[in-house]
Amino acid sequence: MSSAVQIQSWPLARTPRDYVLGHVRAVLPDRVIDDSRVVVRNGRIEAVEDHPAGASCDVDGGGLLCIPGLIDVHSDALERERAPRPSAVLPWDFALLSLEGKLRAAAVTTVFHGAAFQHKTSRGMERTVGSAAELCETVRARGTGPVDHRVLHRLDVRSEEGAKALAAQLDSAETPVLVSHEDHTPGIGQYVDRRQMERYLVGADGMTPDEAEQHVTDMIADRGELLDVREENLAWLGGLARAGRIRLLGHDPESAAEISALCTRGGAVAEFPTTEAAAVAAREHGLPVVAGAPNVLRGHSHAGNVSARELASRGLVTALASDYLPSGLLGAVFRLVGDLGLPAAIGLVTSGPAEVAGLTDRGRLEPGLLADLALIAPGNPWPQVRAVLPGGAE
């Protein structure tokens, strides 16, 4: 290219495979290069270096931050996009395309959509093994594009039907295969205080307080009869993890004992620990720790669990996930810059999630990696995404 390209036009057009991006503040894992250029060849980073005085470039970044495209390892946003209201269910493929625009606006270039092989705990729109299979098929059918869509397989460990459906999906799942095991029985994990779930049912499903209390009591009784299924599923997942067939995440661990058990069965990641003790134990065992960006933004958990912001400020979090709010990722990062510094904070949504997912070809501004780039204006107090340049898109 011989002439400069206007940054504003790039989000609307196909990103070139070869270009030089100049005069940006490149955020590396350990430092920031204040006036740098990024050389891209065939969709991959060739060099990140000081911008030589008088040297030309194809795109002048105008001093914006240049960061790797964000990697979201746990997103339930597709479910919400498909059913913006309980009675308004949209086609899966439309929902994915609609969500893709929001992901790009949030600078997300790789996303793992949660496919829930379970049944939802409320009486609104159900999560079923059928809908999980439909989500997986929709993601596989999307093909290449500006966002790399993948699946986080979520198994309710007390669901025999869910385990059978998950087993059928694993052979066709894209490597690395991420599987998160979870148990949302009230009284443990995320809902250790059953009253939190009761309040959720009143607010989300319109139950009366008495109805919610009875519903939770029935859930506890019903799921108490499935302890054998839980143990069988955990043993099965452990075998797959130790054989290297899946990368296993433990969802909502609440104690050091749970972390130890997760490690014994071959678990690789602690996802959304609900207590400080679980987060500390995970890091002591060398596990990556995922926390929710909305928790960081709000400063506390919606379910009354540990504050992700406090955990992150203490260095006990290695990655943030959007959970249900893609735009929350960058917002949460800039909540943490004062405590962690810019490179470490950015790492929570780039290199940290790449480690969680076992992806070695992205997440850092380093030669040889995919040139998934985002240009960010820091803002006061909130950052703004000015452009997204997906190197992996053809």
C-alpha positions in Angstrom: 0.0 0.0 0.0 1.3 3.4 -0.8 -1.4 5.7 0.7 -2.6 6.0 4.3 -5.9 4.3 5.2 -8.4 6.1 7.4 -8.8 4.2 10.7 -12.5 4.8 10.7 -13.0 2.7 7.6 -11.3 -0.4 8.8 -14.1 -1.9 11.0 -16.4 -1.8 7.9 -14.0 -3.3 5.4 -11.9 -6.5 5.1 -8.6 -6.0 7.0 -5.6 -6.2 4.6 -3.3 -9.2 5.2 -0.2 -7.0 4.8 0.2 -3.5 6.3 2.2 -1.3 8.7 0.4 0.2 11.6 2.3 3.2 12.9 2.4 5.7 15.8 0.5 3.5 18.3 1.1 2.8 22.0 1.8 -0.9 21.7 0.9 -2.8 24.9 3.3 -5.7 25.3 3.0 -8.3 28.1 5.6 -6.4 30.2 5.8 -2.8 29.0 4.3 -0.2 26.7 6.1 1.2 23.6 4.8 4.7 23.4 5.5 5.4 19.8 5.6 2.1 17.9 4.8 0.4 14.7 3.4 -3.0 14.1 4.3 -4.8 10.9 1.8 -7.3 9.7 2.5 -9.9 7.0 0.0 -12.5 5.8 -2.2 -11.8 8.8 0.5 -12.4 11.4 2.7 -10.0 13.4 6.2 -9.7 11.8 7.6 -7.0 14.1 6.6 -4.7 17.0 9.2 -1.9 17.3 9.9 1.7 17.9 8.6 3.8 15.0 11.6 5.3 13.3 11.5 9.1 12.8 10.2 9.9 9.3 9.3 6.3 8.5 6.0 5.9 6.6 3.1 3.6 7.5 -0.1 2.4 5.9 -2.2 3.4 8.9 -1.4 6.2 11.4 -2.7 5.1 14.8 -2.6 8.6 16.2 -1.3 7.6 19.6 -4.1 5.1 20.3 -3.4 2.0 22.4 -2.7 -1.1 20.3 -3.6 -4.3 22.1 -4.3 -7.9 21.0 -7.8 -8.7 20.2 -9.7 -9.8 23.3 -10.2 -13.5 24.0 -13.4 -14.4 25.9 -13.3 -17.9 27.4 -16.8 -17.9 28.9 -19.7 -16.1 27.2 -23.4 -16.8 27.7 -24.3 -13.8 25.6 -25.5 -16.0 22.6 -28.3 -17.5 24.7 -29.4 -14.0 25.6 -29.1 -12.8 22.0 -31.3 -15.7 20.9 -33.9 -15.0 23.5 -34.0 -11.3 24.3 -37.3 -12.0 26.0 -38.5 -15.4 27.3 -41.2 -15.6 24.7 -39.2 -14.1 21.8 -36.9 -16.8 20.6 -34.9 -16.0 17.4 -33.1 -18.3 15.0 -29.6 -19.4 16.2 -27.8 -18.3 13.1 -29.3 -14.8 13.2 -28.5 -14.5 16.9 -24.9 -15.4 16.2 -24.5 -12.9 13.5 -26.2 -10.2 15.6 -24.0 -10.9 18.5 -20.9 -10.8 16.3 -21.4 -7.1 15.8 -21.5 -6.6 19.5 -18.4 -8.7 20.0 -16.4 -6.6 17.4 -17.6 -3.4 19.1 -16.2 -4.8 22.3 -12.8 -5.7 20.6 -13.4 -9.5 21.1 -11.8 -11.5 18.3 -12.0 -15.0 19.9 -15.0 -16.2 21.9 -16.0 -19.4 23.6 -19.8 -19.7 23.7 -21.2 -21.6 26.6 -23.2 -24.7 25.5 -25.0 -25.8 28.6 -25.5 -29.6 28.7 -28.0 -29.2 31.6 -31.4 -27.9 32.5 -31.8 -24.3 33.7 -32.6 -23.9 37.4 -35.4 -21.4 36.8 -38.8 -22.0 35.1 -38.2 -19.5 32.3 -36.6 -20.6 29.0 -35.0 -24.0 29.6 -31.4 -25.0 28.9 -31.6 -28.4 27.4 -29.2 -30.8 25.9 -31.0 -30.2 22.6 -30.4 -26.5 22.7 -26.8 -27.1 23.6 -26.3 -29.3 20.5 -28.0 -26.6 18.4 -25.6 -24.0 19.7 -22.6 -26.2 18.9 -23.8 -26.8 15.4 -24.5 -23.1 14.8 -20.9 -22.2 15.9 -19.4 -24.9 13.7 -21.4 -23.7 10.7 -20.4 -20.0 11.0 -17.0 -20.6 9.4 -14.2 -18.0 9.3 -14.9 -14.4 9.8 -13.9 -11.4 11.8 -14.6 -13.3 15.1 -13.3 -16.8 15.8 -16.3 -18.5 17.4 -15.7 -21.6 19.5 -17.5 -23.6 22.2 -17.1 -23.9 25.9 -18.9 -27.2 26.8 -20.6 -26.8 30.2 -21.7 -30.0 31.9 -24.1 -30.2 34.8 -22.4 -33.1 36.7 -25.7 -34.4 38.0 -27.2 -34.8 34.5 -26.9 -38.3 33.0 -28.6 -37.1 29.8 -26.2 -34.1 29.6 -23.2 -36.4 29.8 -24.4 -38.6 27.0 -25.1 -35.6 24.7 -21.7 -34.1 25.5 -19.9 -37.4 24.7 -21.6 -37.2 21.3 -20.3 -33.7 20.7 -16.6 -34.3 21.7 -15.5 -36.1 18.6 -16.5 -33.2 16.3 -15.4 -30.4 18.7 -12.6 -28.1 17.6 -9.3 -28.5 19.4 -8.6 -27.5 22.1 -11.8 -28.9 23.6 -12.9 -26.8 26.6 -15.2 -28.6 29.1 -16.4 -26.9 32.3 -18.1 -29.0 35.0 -20.6 -27.3 37.3 -23.1 -28.0 39.9 -25.7 -25.3 40.6 -27.5 -27.1 43.4 -28.6 -24.4 45.9 -26.6 -24.6 49.1 -23.2 -25.1 47.4 -21.0 -23.2 44.9 -22.4 -20.1 43.3 -25.6 -20.4 45.4 -24.1 -21.5 48.7 -26.7 -19.2 50.3 -30.0 -20.6 48.9 -31.7 -17.3 49.5 -29.6 -15.8 46.6 -31.3 -18.3 44.2 -34.7 -17.6 45.7 -34.2 -13.9 45.1 -33.1 -14.6 41.5 -36.2 -16.7 40.8 -38.5 -13.9 42.2 -36.8 -11.2 40.1 -36.1 -13.2 36.9 -39.1 -15.6 36.7 -41.8 -13.7 38.6 -42.2 -16.3 41.3 -43.7 -15.3 44.6 -41.3 -15.6 47.6 -43.2 -18.7 48.8 -43.0 -20.3 45.3 -39.3 -19.6 45.0 -38.6 -21.1 48.4 -40.6 -24.3 47.6 -38.9 -24.5 44.1 -35.4 -24.4 45.7 -36.4 -27.0 48.3 -37.6 -29.3 45.6 -34.3 -28.7 43.6 -32.2 -29.7 46.6 -34.3 -32.8 47.2 -34.3 -33.9 43.5 -30.6 -33.3 43.0 -29.7 -35.0 46.2 -30.8 -38.3 44.6 -28.3 -37.8 41.8 -25.0 -38.1 43.8 -24.1 -41.3 42.0 -24.5 -39.7 38.6 -22.3 -36.8 39.8 -19.5 -39.1 40.8 -19.7 -41.1 37.6 -19.6 -37.9 35.5 -16.6 -36.5 37.4 -14.7 -39.7 37.0 -15.5 -39.8 33.3 -14.3 -36.2 32.8 -11.2 -36.8 34.8 -10.3 -39.7 32.6 -10.8 -37.6 29.5 -8.7 -34.8 31.0 -5.8 -37.0 32.1 -5.8 -38.6 28.6 -5.4 -35.2 27.0 -8.7 -35.3 25.2 -10.2 -32.2 26.9 -9.0 -29.2 28.8 -11.0 -29.3 32.0 -12.3 -26.3 33.9 -13.8 -26.5 37.4 -16.7 -24.0 37.7 -17.5 -22.2 41.0 -15.0 -24.0 43.3 -15.6 -22.8 46.9 -12.8 -24.4 48.9 -9.2 -25.5 48.8 -10.4 -29.1 49.0 -12.4 -28.7 45.8 -9.3 -27.3 44.1 -7.2 -30.2 45.2 -9.9 -32.6 43.9 -10.0 -30.7 40.6 -6.2 -31.1 40.2 -6.4 -34.8 41.1 -8.9 -35.4 38.3 -6.7 -33.5 35.8 -8.4 -30.1 35.9 -6.4 -27.3 34.3 -8.4 -24.2 35.2 -10.3 -22.8 38.2 -13.3 -20.9 36.8 -15.2 -18.3 38.9 -14.0 -19.3 42.4 -16.6 -18.2 44.9 -14.2 -17.7 47.8 -10.8 -16.2 48.4 -9.7 -19.6 49.8 -10.4 -21.4 46.5 -8.6 -18.7 44.5 -5.6 -18.8 46.7 -5.5 -22.6 46.5 -5.8 -22.5 42.7 -2.8 -20.2 42.4 -0.8 -22.3 44.8 -1.5 -25.3 42.6 -0.4 -23.3 39.5 -3.9 -23.2 38.0 -5.1 -20.2 35.9 -8.0 -18.5 37.6 -10.9 -17.0 35.6 -13.2 -14.3 37.1 -16.2 -12.4 35.8 -15.7 -9.0 34.3 -19.2 -7.8 35.5 -18.1 -8.7 39.1 -15.0 -6.5 38.6 -17.1 -3.7 37.2 -19.6 -3.7 40.0 -17.0 -4.4 42.7 -19.0 -7.4 44.1 -20.7 -10.6 43.1 -24.4 -10.5 42.3 -24.8 -13.8 44.2 -23.0 -12.6 47.4 -19.7 -14.4 46.7 -16.1 -13.1 46.7 -15.3 -9.8 44.9 -13.4 -10.5 41.7 -12.0 -7.0 41.9 -10.4 -7.7 45.2 -9.0 -11.0 43.9 -7.6 -9.4 40.8 -6.0 -6.6 42.7 -4.2 -9.2 44.8 -2.9 -11.0 41.8 -5.2 -14.0 42.3 -6.9 -13.7 38.9 -5.2 -14.6 35.6 -8.1 -14.0 33.2 -11.4 -12.2 33.0 -14.4 -13.6 31.1 -17.4 -11.6 30.0 -19.9 -14.1 31.4 -22.9 -12.4 29.8 -21.6 -8.8 29.0 -19.0 -8.6 26.2 -18.5 -4.8 26.6 -17.7 -5.4 30.3 -14.2 -6.9 29.5 -12.4 -3.6 28.6 -14.4 -1.7 31.2 -13.2 -4.1 33.9 -9.6 -3.9 32.7 -9.5 -0.2 33.2 -11.0 -0.6 36.7 -7.8 -2.5 37.5 -5.1 -0.5 35.7 -4.4 1.5 38.9 -3.7 -1.6 40.9 -2.0 -3.8 38.3 -0.6 -1.4 35.7 -1.7 -1.4 32.0 0.2 -4.4 30.6 -0.9 -6.7 33.4 -4.5 -5.5 33.3 -4.6 -5.9 29.5 -3.2 -9.4 29.9 -6.3 -10.4 31.8 -8.3 -10.3 28.6 -5.6 -11.3 26.1 -2.7 -13.5 27.1 -4.4 -14.8 30.3 -7.5 -16.2 28.5 -5.2 -17.6 25.8 -3.5 -19.6 28.5 -6.8 -20.7 29.9 -8.0 -22.0 26.5 -4.6 -23.5 25.5 -4.2 -21.2 22.6 -0.6 -20.5 21.7 -1.1 -18.5 18.5 -2.7 -15.3 19.8 -3.1 -13.0 22.8 0.2 -11.1 22.7 1.8 -8.6 20.4 4.7 -10.8 19.5 6.3 -11.8 16.1 4.7 -14.9 14.6 1.3 -14.6 16.4 -2.0 -13.8 14.7 -2.4 -10.1 14.1 -5.7 -9.8 15.8 -5.4 -6.1 16.9 -7.6 -3.5 18.5 -7.0 0.2 18.7 -8.3 1.7 22.0 -8.8 5.2 23.3 -8.4 4.9 27.1 -11.2 7.4 27.9 -12.1 9.0 31.3 -13.3 6.8 32.9 -14.3 4.3 30.2 -12.2 3.1 27.2 -13.6 3.3 23.7 -12.8 0.8 20.9 -11.8 2.8 17.8 -11.0 -0.1 15.4 -10.6 -3.9 15.3 -8.2 -5.5 12.8 -8.7 -9.3 12.8 -5.6 -10.9 11.3 -7.1 -14.3 11.4 -9.9 -13.4 9.0 -9.5 -14.3 5.3 
